Amino acid sequence: MRLAVVLVRTQDLVNIAGVVRAMKNFELRDLRLVAPEEYDARRIEGIAHKSGDLLRRVQRYDDLDAALADCTYVAGMTARARTAKRNMQRPREIAPELLARADEGQAALLLGPEDRGLTNEELDRCHRSIAIPTNPEYGALNLAQAFTLMAYELYLARGVAPFKVPRRSAAPATAEQLELLFRDAEEALGAIEFFKTRNPASIMRTVREVVHRTPMDGREAALLRAMCIEVVRYLERMGLR
């Protein structure tokens, strides 16, 4: 995948660091900077820890044309409404297309300066424009935040690895295991006088509903049963039952 993140006239070094941090989190490698107001790789790495490998690959340009010269597809992020009609898309919509283009040739994700964003002339160089929907009364996503949302959508579109399975897995609890659990739970609740004026059958029916709503494995059922048994044994040891 050949996808470059291109930041144009970035004003605050902290925002570059925020973009670098997001790139590391979501496995993007290539950063191009066009006329940044300040740039210090050591300071950025101090903010975005363990990003030295990415920072060593950073390319710097004096103008946007040079930064995009080898690109066959460019998508620009914008927050401001424009009078001209543009090919506007949301991050989730464009992510698969942007990745597909990056597999075919050099693609770029373009972001402008913090105060005004990309100009109309800079957006003219983009095949697509990307806008993130926000509260119309508080459209205050900064550069790093907006990029992070886009990077996350690209990461999802590439296919995120599933959550790791537990090292030790257990088979689903059997009907016998659950019935033993319900029996011991009722005994423990009775031992601490939980029912009092309550109807035990009604209470235990609710307990069953809760347990059945959450599929339980055999190990979990055994743990809960052991807790109930220990409640009764503790009361017996203390002479309270």
N, C-alpha and C positions, 0 to 999 in steps of 0.2 A: 504494500500500500504506500503510495507516494502522496502524502497530504502534508502541506506546510501550513503552519499557523503564521499569519502575517500581521504584525502590529504596526500601525501607521502613526507616527509622531506621538508616541506614548509620552505622557508628561511626568508620570510618577513611577519611580523605580519599584515601589512596593507593588504596584499593579502588574508590572512585568513579572515580579516574583510570584504573585498570585496565579498568573497564567502558567508559569513554569511548574508550580506545585500541582495544578490541575492536570497539566500534560503528563507529569510523572504518574499521577494516580490513574489516569485513563489511557496510558500507553500510547501517547503521541510523542514523536521524536524530534520533529524538525521545526525550528522557530526562526523566523525571519523578522528583523527589525528595520523599519524604514524611518530614518532620521529621528531616533528617540531623543528627548530632551536630556535625559541622563541614563547612563548605563555603566554599571560596575558589577562584573560577574561575581566578584568575591562577596559583595554585599548581598547580592541576590541569593547566592548559595547559603548565606547566613540566615536568610528568611525561609527559603525553600531548601531545606536540608537534603543532602544526598542527591543533589541535582547536577553535580559537576559534569557527568557524562553528557547530559543534554546541553548544558551551557557551553561546552567545548565545541559543539556543532552549530552554535548560533551563527547565522549569517547576517551581516549588517549592510544596508543599502542607503544611498543618498536620496533616491526617489522611487516611487511606486512602480513605474514602468520597468525599472531594472529588476525589482523584486518579483514581478509577475511575468517576466519575459519568457520563461520556459513553461508557463502554466497553460494547460488546455481547458481548465474549468476553474472558475472562481465564484465563491459564494461569500457575500458580504453581510455582516450583521449590522442591523440598524434599529434604533429605538424611536426615531422621529418619523412622524407622518410626512409623506412626500406628495407633492402635487402631481408629479409624473407617475403614470401607471408603471408598476414594476412587477417582476415575477416574484411575488412575496410568498414565503412559506414559513411554517413553524419548524422548530428544531427537529421534532419527531418525524415530521413529514419528509424533510430534506435529507436526514441522516443516511438512509439507504442509498439515495441517489448520489450523494457526495462520496460515499465509500466506493460505489461502483465506478464513478469517474476517476477516483484515485487509483483504482486497479488498472484502468486503461491508460492513464498518463499522469502527469504532474497536476495535482489539484491544490487549491489554496482556500483557506478559511480566513477572511479578511476582517479586521476590526480596526476602528478608527480611534482617535484621541478621546480622552475622558470627558472633555468639556462639551464638544459638539458632535462627536462621532464622524462617520465618513461623510464627505461632501457628495453632492449630486454627481460631480465629475468622477469621483472615485467609485461611486456605485455604478456609473455607466460602464465600468470595466468588469462588472460582475454579471455572470449568467443568471444567478439567483440572488435575491435578498432574503435575509432571515430576520424575523421579528419574534420576540418573546412576549406573549400576552401577560400583562401585569395589571394591577389595580390602576384604572385610569386617573385616579386622584393622587396616586403616589408611584409614578414610574421611576423608581430610584435604584434600579440595578446598576452597579458599577461595572467597569470593564471586566475585572476578574470574575465577578459573579456571573455575568452573562456568558462569558466563555466557558465557565465550569458547567453550566447547564447544557451548553451545546456539546461539550466534550463528553458529558455523561450520556447524552442521547447517542452519540457516535459509538460509545463503548457498548451500549445495549444493542445497537444495530449490528455490531460485529459479532455478537453472541457471547454473553457473559458465562463463565464457567459456573455450574450449579454449586449450591452450598455443599460444603464437605459433609459427607455422611458421618455419623458418630462412629468412633473407633469400635465401640461395642454396641451392637444392635440386638434387640430382643424381638421375639415373635409377638404378635398381638396377644393380649390377654384372652384366655379362654373363658367360656361361660362359667366353668367350675371355679376358676381363679376369682372372677368377679363376684360370684355368689359368696365365696369365703370372705372376700373383702367387705361386702355389704353386711354379712353376719357380724363380723368383728367390729365394724363401724357402729352398728346399732348397739352392740354390747358396750362399747366405749362411751357412746353418747348417754346410754342409760346409767353407766357408772358415775358419770359426773353430773347426773340429774339434769341433763339438758332438756329432756322432753317436758318435764313438769306437767303443765296443763295442756301441752301440745299433743297432737295425735301422732304417735310414733310411726304408724303406717304412712301417714301423709308426708311426714318429714323424710322418711326413708325413700319414698317414691321420688321426691325431689332430688335426693342424693343420687339415685339411680339415673335420673334424667341428665344431671350434670356430668356424671361419669360417662354415660353413653354419648353425650354430645362431644366429648373430647376423647377420641380413640386412644386407648391406653395399652401399652405393651405389658408383657408379663412381669418384667423387672419393676416397672412403676407400680403395678398392682401389688406386688409383694412388698414393696417399700411402704406403701400406704397401710397395708394390712399390719405390718410390723409396728408401725406407729400406733395403730389402734390397740393392738395387743399390749404394747408397753404402757399405755395409759392405764389399762385395767391392772396390770401387774404392779405399777407404781402405787396405785391406790391401795392394793392389797398389802404391799410392803409397809405402807404408812398406817395400816390399820384403819383405813377409811372405808373399807368395803368388806 
